[in-house]
Every structure is written in structure tokens, then in C-alpha cells.
């Protein structure tokens, strides 16, 4: 029997303009918050969060030609060794050697497609850490970058359906976290005591940022404790 894993969104607002806070984690300095995904520190597949909102802060050099691949519905893209990713009008699908099919909907109401945002799921695949998500809310989206706790920035690949639907998917890989306890999912908390090790997981990915064609930040998904 095919296994299907469906993700629902946990929203966090990172905008300097209108925002709709929905939860408990304060992910940015704007006083907004998010509801975390379930924490599974030792699992192969970890949770997912979403960031909404536009921001004028932080401008990167503009892309000369946005490198977004247009794919047909159901067209399988090799996202990493052993990983396939595809889109339909309902959302993003992907498969790994450990999970036949996973799904992230863009039609279930958990993403506000009228506001720029970006989401993420991360999981271990072989000797790499695979990351993917949905970007949405702007037809000017041109680049997604992730930043790790080690300070490394990685540019992601992007795919979307024809006709500029206002959303698409991104994916990339990074090295595995240096120690097992920092594999933690986006929704996992970190120790609140200064200089103390509570054993709580820390997310290896510091942030995911969506840029427009002019290099301006459209949205940032920052992990708890960023």
C-alpha cells in the first residue's frame, strides 16, 4: 500500500506590513508568532512551518534572469539522489527512499496565497539533509535561499506550473547537522536557559528567504531561537 504523508501549515508572520499571527513561537523581531509543527527530534522526516508577509529589509543583487523551471502537472523532477518532486494544481508532492509519497497542499486553506510566504520540510536522505517547500503570494518570486546554523547560505532550485499560478516549490540539500540533537524540526523549541543544555532539539536551518526579481526580500521563515 502506498504511504502518503500529508502536511498542514503552521503560520508565522514576518512582515513589516499587514500580518495575521496565529500561534505561539516568536520567530522574528516583529512581535509576531507561529504555531509549531509537531516535534520529532530523532525522526528521519521532520516538521514544517510557513512564513507570511512582505519585507523591504535586506536587498540582494537582482537576478538577471529568474531561474524557475516550468513543469507539467505530475512531471517528476529529480530533486536529489533517490528523491522525486512533482506539482499538481493541488500542491507539492515528493517521494524519498523511506516514504513513497508526501504531500503539501496549497488548496486546503492553510496557506494565505494572497500574501508572500515560504514554507519548509526537511528530512535526512542518505548522507544529505533534503529541504523543500512552497513559495507563494507573489508572481515576482525569483530566488529562495536557506541559511544554516553554521552560517552557510544555499540557493535552492525552483519549479512551478505554467501560467504563473502565484506559487511553486523549491528544493535543495545541505550537509547533515554536526550532531544528532540539532536535526530538530522547525517546530522544536530550544533551551531557554542561557548557557545551559536542556537537551531540546535546535533547528539546523536558521532561515529560509524568498526574494523577488529585484533582489528584495518578499518573506523570511526564521526558525525558533534564530
ZICOR-V709421 format. One record per pair of residues at least 4 apart in sequence whose C-alpha atoms are under 7 Angstrom apart, sorted by the first residue. I is the first residue (numbers start at 0). J is the second residue. Records with the same first field share a line. If there is no record, write none. Layout:
I: J ; J
//
This chain:
1: 99
2: 98 ; 99 ; 100
3: 99 ; 100 ; 101
4: 100 ; 101 ; 102
5: 101 ; 102 ; 103
6: 102 ; 103
7: 103 ; 109
8: 47 ; 48 ; 49 ; 109 ; 110
9: 33 ; 34 ; 35 ; 36 ; 48 ; 49
10: 21 ; 33 ; 34 ; 48 ; 49 ; 50
11: 20 ; 21 ; 31 ; 32 ; 33 ; 49 ; 50 ; 51
12: 18 ; 19 ; 20 ; 31 ; 32 ; 50 ; 51 ; 52
13: 27 ; 29 ; 31 ; 50 ; 51 ; 52 ; 218 ; 219
14: 18 ; 51 ; 52 ; 53 ; 54
15: 53 ; 54
16: 53
18: 52
20: 31 ; 32 ; 33
21: 32 ; 33 ; 34
22: 32 ; 33 ; 34
23: 32 ; 33 ; 34
24: 32 ; 33 ; 34 ; 35 ; 223
25: 30 ; 31 ; 32 ; 33 ; 223
26: 32 ; 221 ; 222 ; 223
27: 31 ; 221
35: 48 ; 186
36: 46 ; 47 ; 48 ; 185 ; 186
37: 46 ; 186
38: 46 ; 184 ; 186 ; 187
39: 45 ; 184
40: 182 ; 183 ; 184 ; 200
43: 122 ; 123
44: 121 ; 122 ; 123
45: 120 ; 121 ; 122 ; 184
46: 120 ; 121 ; 184 ; 185 ; 186
47: 118 ; 119 ; 120 ; 185
48: 118 ; 119 ; 185 ; 186
49: 116 ; 117 ; 118 ; 119 ; 220
50: 116 ; 117 ; 118 ; 218 ; 219 ; 220
51: 114 ; 115 ; 116 ; 117 ; 218
52: 114 ; 115 ; 116 ; 217 ; 218
53: 115 ; 217 ; 218
54: 216 ; 217 ; 218
55: 215 ; 216
56: 216
57: 215 ; 216
58: 214 ; 215 ; 216
59: 214 ; 215
60: 214
61: 212 ; 213 ; 214
62: 212 ; 213 ; 214
65: 141 ; 212
67: 157 ; 158
68: 157 ; 158 ; 159
69: 158 ; 159 ; 160 ; 161
70: 74 ; 158 ; 159 ; 160 ; 161
71: 160
72: 86 ; 87 ; 160
73: 85 ; 86 ; 87
74: 85
75: 83 ; 84 ; 85
76: 83 ; 84 ; 85
77: 82 ; 83 ; 84
78: 82 ; 83 ; 84 ; 170
81: 95 ; 96
82: 94 ; 95
83: 93 ; 94 ; 95
84: 92 ; 93 ; 94
85: 91 ; 92 ; 93
86: 90 ; 91 ; 92
87: 91
89: 104 ; 105 ; 106
90: 103 ; 104 ; 105
91: 102 ; 103 ; 104 ; 168
92: 100 ; 101 ; 102 ; 103
93: 100 ; 101 ; 102
94: 98 ; 99 ; 100 ; 101
95: 99
105: 110
112: 135 ; 136
113: 136
114: 136
115: 135 ; 136 ; 137 ; 217 ; 218
116: 134 ; 135 ; 136 ; 218
117: 132 ; 133 ; 134 ; 135 ; 209 ; 218 ; 220
118: 132 ; 133 ; 134
119: 130 ; 131 ; 132 ; 133
120: 130 ; 131 ; 132
121: 128 ; 129 ; 130 ; 131
122: 128 ; 129 ; 130
123: 127 ; 128 ; 129
124: 128 ; 129
126: 175
127: 172 ; 173 ; 174 ; 175
128: 172 ; 173 ; 174 ; 175
129: 171 ; 172 ; 173
130: 170 ; 171 ; 172
131: 169 ; 170 ; 171
132: 168 ; 169 ; 170
133: 166 ; 167 ; 168 ; 169
134: 166 ; 167 ; 168
135: 165 ; 166 ; 167
136: 165 ; 166
137: 165
138: 163 ; 165
139: 211 ; 212
140: 209 ; 210 ; 211 ; 212
141: 210 ; 211 ; 212
142: 209 ; 210 ; 211
143: 154 ; 155 ; 208 ; 209 ; 210
144: 152 ; 153 ; 154 ; 155 ; 207 ; 208 ; 209
145: 152 ; 153 ; 154 ; 206 ; 207 ; 208
146: 150 ; 151 ; 152 ; 153 ; 204 ; 205 ; 206 ; 207
147: 151 ; 152 ; 203 ; 204 ; 205
148: 203 ; 204 ; 205
155: 169 ; 170 ; 171
156: 169 ; 170 ; 171
157: 168 ; 169 ; 170
158: 167 ; 168 ; 169
159: 166 ; 167 ; 168
160: 164
176: 181 ; 182 ; 203
180: 200 ; 201
181: 200 ; 201 ; 202 ; 203
182: 200 ; 201 ; 202 ; 203
183: 187 ; 200 ; 201 ; 202 ; 203
184: 202
185: 202 ; 222
187: 200 ; 201
188: 199 ; 200 ; 201 ; 223
189: 199 ; 200 ; 201 ; 224
190: 196 ; 197 ; 199
202: 222
205: 221 ; 222 ; 225
206: 219 ; 220 ; 221 ; 222
207: 219 ; 220 ; 221
208: 216 ; 218 ; 219 ; 220
209: 216 ; 217 ; 218 ; 219
210: 214 ; 215 ; 216 ; 217
211: 215 ; 216 ; 217
221: 225
//
